Amino acid sequence: MTRKKILVLSHAGVLEVNRAVFQELAGLDADVSMVVPRAWKGDLIRSLHFQTRASDRALRVIPLPVAFSGKGSLFFYRSSLRRALAGWEPELVFLDEEPWSLAALQTYLEFPRAQVWFFTKENLDKTIPWPFSSLEQWVYRRAAGAFVVSDEVEQVLRAKGFRGGIQQLHHSYDPELFKARPEHEKQLIRDEFGIPRNTVVIGYFGRLTLEKGLLDLAAALTLLAADSELPPWFFCCVGNGPAELDTKRALSSLSTARYRMLSALNHDRVGSLLSAVDMLVLPSRTTRRWKEQFGRILVEAMACGAAVVGSDSGEIPHLIARSGGGLVFREGQSSDLAACLKRLLVEPALLEQYQTQGRRYVEQTLSHRTVARDLAKKLQASAASRE
C-alpha cells in the first residue's frame, strides 16, 4: 500500500476527541494533514478554541480562522486552504462536512484534482433551499464517494439522488478515557460527585434540549419514585442547554436526595463519571428538523460498563440492537421508559448481562484505532478502484 497524502477538513476537529480517528489514521502508513477552525461556537460549550495536544504529533493540524463560526452549512475558512498547506498536495480529501455546505464548495474549488469523499450524518430527507440544493447536487456529481454514519443516512442520500459509492463509518471512542473501573474506584468517583453509595445510578449526559426527551425522562423517574418496592436509585444529569430550567422544573417533584444536575464536563471527566453510572438513558424525540443521528454517548457509556436505555429515534435502536447492550422504548412514551428502567432495577442479572454485552461490542468494533483501520482500508480500496 503506497503512502497516500490525505487531507481531512472538519469543523468538529476543533476538539481533540474529534481528531482521534485521524490521529490513528496518521499512524497507519498515511501522510495526514487536518484543517480545523481556530475557534468555534459549540452547542454544549459556546466558545471552543483549538489547542495543540501531544496526541497530534503524528498528525499535522492546521487551525484557520472561519467566517460564520457555529453555522454548520454557512461557515467557511477565511484563509486559502491551498496556501495553508504550503505546497503539500493531497491525493485524497476526507470532507467531514455536509455536501450542501459552503465548506464543501470551498474544498472542491481549491482541490479540483483530488479525490474528495464527504461524510454525512443527515438522516432526514429535508428540503434544502436554493442555492444550497443546487450546491448539494453539484457536489454529488464530483464526489469520489460518500461516507455515512448509518443505514438510515445511506437511504436518505440515495433518495436525494446520490449515485456514487457509499461506505459506512461509525463514531468511535477513546478506550483510555472511557473504560470500566474497579468497584473501589467507582465509589471514590461517586463520592466526588455527591452520588450516594449503594444506589443504582441512572445517568443522562448531553445537551439539555427538549428534543432530547428530558421531560419524558423526568416523567419516567417520577413514576419510579412512586414505587416504594424498587431498590434505591439515583439520577445524575450532566449537560448544558436551553431546556435546563424546564428540566429542573420537571425534576422538582422528586426528592433532592434522588437526583443531581451537573454542568457539562470536559471529555476526560465525562469518562470518569460515566464509569460510576449503572445505566445511561438517551430518550431522544424525533422532530420535523432533527432525529438522533448516532448517539455516541451510548458507545462511551457501554465502554464504561453501563447498560443503555434509548428511544427508537434515529440510529439509537439499531445501535442498541447491534451491541446487545440494553433496552429500547417508544419515543415520547414515559411509561414505556419507566418500565424499561424498572426492569433493569429489579433484574440485576439482566442489567449485568447488558453491561457485559455492550462493553464487549464496543471494545471489539468501535475504538478509535479499529475505526481508523476500517477507514484506511475503505479509502485505499476506493482510491484504487478509481485509478
C-alpha positions in Angstrom: 0.0 0.0 0.0 1.5 3.3 -1.1 1.7 6.1 1.5 -1.2 8.3 0.5 -1.4 12.1 1.2 -4.8 12.6 2.9 -6.3 15.9 3.8 -9.1 16.0 6.4 -11.3 19.0 6.8 -13.6 19.1 9.9 -15.1 21.9 12.0 -15.7 19.3 14.7 -11.9 18.8 14.8 -11.5 21.9 16.9 -12.0 19.4 19.7 -9.3 16.8 20.3 -11.8 14.0 20.7 -12.9 14.6 17.1 -9.4 14.4 15.8 -8.7 11.0 17.4 -9.6 8.7 14.5 -7.4 10.8 12.2 -4.6 10.7 14.7 -4.8 7.0 14.4 -5.1 7.2 10.6 -1.8 9.1 10.5 -0.1 6.2 12.3 -1.3 3.7 9.6 1.3 4.5 6.9 -0.6 7.6 5.7 0.6 11.2 5.5 -2.4 13.1 7.0 -3.0 16.8 7.4 -6.1 18.2 9.0 -7.6 21.7 8.7 -9.8 22.8 11.6 -11.3 26.1 12.8 -9.1 28.2 15.1 -12.3 28.9 17.2 -15.9 27.5 17.1 -19.2 28.3 18.8 -20.3 24.9 20.1 -23.6 23.5 21.5 -22.5 22.4 24.9 -19.6 24.8 25.3 -20.2 28.0 23.5 -16.6 29.2 23.0 -14.2 26.5 21.7 -10.6 27.2 20.8 -8.2 24.8 19.1 -5.4 23.6 21.3 -2.4 21.5 20.1 -2.2 18.2 22.0 0.6 15.7 22.4 -1.7 13.2 20.6 -1.4 15.3 17.4 2.3 14.5 17.0 1.7 12.1 14.0 -1.0 14.4 12.6 -0.3 17.8 11.1 -3.2 20.0 12.3 -3.7 23.5 10.7 -6.1 25.8 12.6 -7.5 28.5 10.4 -10.0 31.4 11.1 -13.5 30.9 9.9 -16.5 33.1 8.9 -19.9 32.3 10.5 -18.5 30.2 13.3 -21.1 27.7 14.7 -23.1 27.7 11.4 -22.5 24.2 10.0 -23.7 24.9 6.5 -22.7 28.6 6.2 -19.2 28.6 7.7 -16.1 28.7 5.5 -12.4 29.2 6.0 -11.3 32.8 5.6 -7.8 31.7 4.6 -6.9 29.8 1.4 -6.6 26.1 2.1 -4.0 25.6 -0.5 -1.8 28.4 0.8 -2.1 27.0 4.3 -0.8 23.6 3.1 2.3 25.4 1.7 2.8 23.2 -1.4 1.6 19.9 0.2 -0.8 18.4 -2.4 -3.4 15.9 -1.2 -4.4 12.9 -3.2 -7.4 12.2 -1.1 -9.7 14.6 0.8 -11.9 13.4 3.6 -14.5 16.2 4.0 -16.3 15.9 7.4 -19.0 18.4 6.3 -22.4 18.1 4.7 -22.4 18.2 0.9 -24.6 21.4 0.7 -22.2 23.4 2.9 -20.1 26.3 1.9 -17.1 24.5 3.3 -17.8 21.7 0.8 -17.9 24.2 -2.1 -14.6 25.7 -0.9 -13.0 22.3 -0.7 -14.0 21.3 -4.3 -12.9 24.6 -5.7 -9.5 24.6 -4.1 -8.7 20.9 -4.8 -10.2 20.2 -8.2 -7.8 17.3 -8.9 -8.1 15.5 -5.6 -10.4 12.6 -4.9 -12.9 14.0 -2.4 -15.1 11.9 -0.1 -17.7 13.7 2.1 -19.0 12.3 5.4 -22.7 12.9 6.0 -24.9 12.3 9.1 -28.1 13.7 7.7 -30.9 11.1 8.4 -33.9 13.3 7.4 -34.9 14.0 3.8 -35.3 17.7 4.5 -36.0 20.3 1.8 -32.9 22.4 1.3 -33.4 25.9 -0.1 -31.7 27.1 -3.3 -28.8 27.7 -3.9 -27.8 25.0 -1.3 -29.9 22.4 -3.0 -28.1 23.1 -6.3 -24.7 23.0 -4.5 -25.6 19.6 -3.0 -26.3 18.1 -6.4 -23.1 19.8 -7.8 -21.1 18.1 -5.0 -22.8 14.7 -5.7 -21.6 14.8 -9.3 -18.0 15.5 -8.3 -17.6 13.3 -5.2 -15.3 10.3 -5.3 -17.7 8.7 -2.8 -19.5 9.2 0.4 -19.2 8.0 4.0 -22.4 7.7 6.1 -22.8 7.1 9.8 -25.8 4.7 9.5 -28.1 2.8 7.1 -30.7 5.5 7.5 -28.3 8.1 6.3 -27.5 6.0 3.3 -31.2 5.7 2.4 -31.6 9.5 2.6 -28.6 10.0 0.4 -29.9 7.7 -2.2 -33.3 9.3 -2.1 -31.7 12.7 -2.7 -30.1 11.4 -5.9 -26.5 10.4 -5.0 -25.4 7.6 -7.3 -21.7 7.2 -6.1 -20.2 4.7 -3.8 -21.2 4.8 -0.2 -19.3 3.4 2.8 -20.3 3.3 6.4 -18.2 5.0 9.1 -19.4 4.8 12.7 -18.4 7.1 15.5 -15.7 5.8 17.8 -14.4 6.2 21.4 -11.2 6.5 23.3 -10.5 3.4 25.3 -8.1 5.3 27.5 -10.8 7.7 28.7 -13.9 5.5 28.5 -13.4 2.3 30.4 -14.8 0.3 33.2 -13.2 0.9 36.6 -12.8 -1.3 39.7 -15.5 -1.0 42.3 -13.4 0.9 44.8 -12.5 3.5 42.2 -16.2 3.8 41.2 -17.1 4.5 44.8 -14.5 7.3 45.0 -15.9 8.9 41.9 -19.4 8.7 43.3 -18.2 10.3 46.5 -16.5 13.1 44.5 -19.7 13.9 42.6 -22.0 13.6 45.6 -23.7 10.4 44.4 -25.0 8.2 47.3 -23.4 4.9 47.8 -25.4 1.6 47.5 -27.7 3.0 44.8 -28.3 2.1 41.2 -27.2 5.1 39.2 -29.2 6.3 36.2 -27.5 8.9 34.0 -28.1 11.3 31.3 -25.2 13.1 29.6 -25.7 15.6 26.8 -27.4 18.7 25.5 -30.3 19.9 27.6 -32.9 20.5 24.9 -36.5 19.4 24.6 -35.9 17.2 21.6 -33.5 15.1 23.7 -36.6 13.8 25.6 -35.7 15.1 29.0 -39.2 15.8 30.1 -40.1 12.2 29.2 -37.2 11.0 31.3 -38.3 13.2 34.2 -41.8 11.8 34.0 -40.5 8.3 33.9 -38.4 8.9 37.0 -41.4 10.4 38.8 -43.2 7.1 38.1 -40.3 5.1 39.5 -40.3 7.3 42.6 -43.9 6.4 43.3 -42.9 2.7 43.6 -41.6 2.0 47.1 -40.8 -1.6 46.2 -37.9 -0.7 44.0 -34.2 -0.9 45.0 -32.7 2.5 45.9 -31.7 4.5 42.8 -30.2 7.9 42.0 -30.4 10.1 38.8 -27.4 12.1 37.6 -28.0 14.6 34.8 -24.9 16.2 33.1 -25.1 18.9 30.5 -26.0 22.4 29.5 -28.6 23.8 27.2 -31.7 25.9 26.7 -34.0 23.4 28.4 -32.1 23.5 31.7 -34.9 25.3 33.6 -37.6 23.1 32.1 -35.6 20.1 33.2 -35.2 21.4 36.7 -38.9 22.1 37.0 -39.8 18.6 35.7 -37.5 17.0 38.3 -38.7 19.2 41.1 -41.3 16.7 42.1 -38.5 14.3 43.1 -36.8 14.4 46.4 -33.5 16.2 46.1 -31.9 13.1 47.6 -32.9 11.3 44.4 -31.0 13.4 41.8 -28.3 15.8 41.0 -27.8 18.1 38.0 -24.3 19.0 36.9 -23.0 21.4 34.2 -21.2 19.9 31.1 -17.9 18.4 31.9 -14.6 18.2 30.0 -14.4 15.0 27.9 -11.9 13.2 30.2 -14.2 14.0 33.2 -17.2 12.6 31.4 -15.4 9.2 31.1 -14.6 9.2 34.8 -18.2 9.9 35.8 -19.7 7.6 33.2 -17.8 4.7 34.8 -19.8 5.3 38.0 -23.2 5.0 36.2 -25.0 1.7 36.0 -27.4 2.6 33.2 -27.4 5.5 30.7 -30.6 6.9 29.2 -30.9 8.6 25.8 -34.6 9.4 25.5 -34.4 11.5 22.2 -37.6 12.6 20.4 -37.8 13.0 16.6 -38.8 16.4 15.3 -39.6 17.7 11.9 -36.0 19.0 11.5 -34.0 16.6 13.7 -33.6 12.9 14.5 -30.9 11.3 16.6 -28.1 10.6 14.1 -26.0 8.1 16.0 -25.8 8.5 19.8 -22.0 8.4 20.5 -22.7 8.8 24.3 -24.2 5.3 24.1 -20.9 3.9 22.8 -19.0 5.8 25.5 -21.3 4.6 28.2 -21.1 1.0 27.1 -17.3 1.2 27.1 -17.5 2.4 30.7 -19.6 -0.7 31.6 -23.1 0.9 31.7 -26.2 -0.7 30.3 -28.1 1.7 28.0 -31.7 2.5 27.5 -32.7 4.5 24.4 -35.7 5.7 22.5 -36.4 4.4 19.0 -35.4 7.7 17.4 -32.9 7.5 14.5 -29.9 5.2 14.9 -30.4 4.6 18.7 -32.4 1.3 18.4 -30.1 -0.1 15.7 -27.0 0.7 17.8 -28.5 -0.9 20.9 -29.7 -4.0 18.9 -26.2 -4.5 17.3 -24.5 -4.1 20.7 -26.9 -6.1 22.8 -26.2 -3.5 25.4 -29.7 -2.5 26.6 -33.3 -1.8 26.0 -35.3 0.4 23.6 -38.6 2.2 24.3 -41.1 4.0 22.1 -40.0 7.6 21.9 -42.2 10.0 23.8 -43.7 7.2 26.0 -42.6 7.9 29.5 -44.5 4.9 30.9 -42.6 2.6 28.5 -39.3 4.2 29.5 -40.2 3.7 33.2 -41.0 0.1 32.5 -37.5 -0.4 31.0 -35.8 1.3 33.9 -37.8 -0.7 36.4 -37.0 -4.0 34.7 -33.2 -3.2 35.0 -33.7 -2.2 38.6 -35.4 -5.4 39.7 -33.4 -7.8 37.5 -29.7 -7.2 38.4 -28.7 -10.2 36.4 -30.2 -8.7 33.3 -28.6 -5.4 34.0 -25.2 -7.1 34.3 -25.8 -9.1 31.1 -26.4 -5.9 29.1 -23.4 -4.2 30.7 -21.2 -7.1 29.7 -22.6 -7.4 26.1 -22.4 -3.7 25.4 -18.9 -3.3 26.6 -17.7 -6.3 24.6 -19.2 -5.0 21.4 -17.7 -1.5 21.6 -14.3 -2.8 22.6 -14.2 -5.1 19.6 -15.6 -2.8 16.9 -15.7 0.9 17.9 -12.3 2.0 19.4 -10.6 4.9 17.6 -7.9 2.5 16.3 -10.4 -0.1 15.0 -12.5 2.5 13.2 -9.3 4.2 11.8 -8.1 0.9 10.3 -11.5 0.4 8.7 -11.4 4.0 7.3 -7.9 3.4 5.9 -8.9 0.2 4.1 -12.1 1.8 2.6 -10.2 4.9 1.4 -7.4 2.8 -0.2 -9.9 0.4 -1.8 -12.0 3.3 -3.2 -8.9 5.2 -4.4 -7.5 2.0 -6.1 -10.8 1.4 -7.9 -10.6 4.9 -9.5 -7.0 4.7 -10.6 
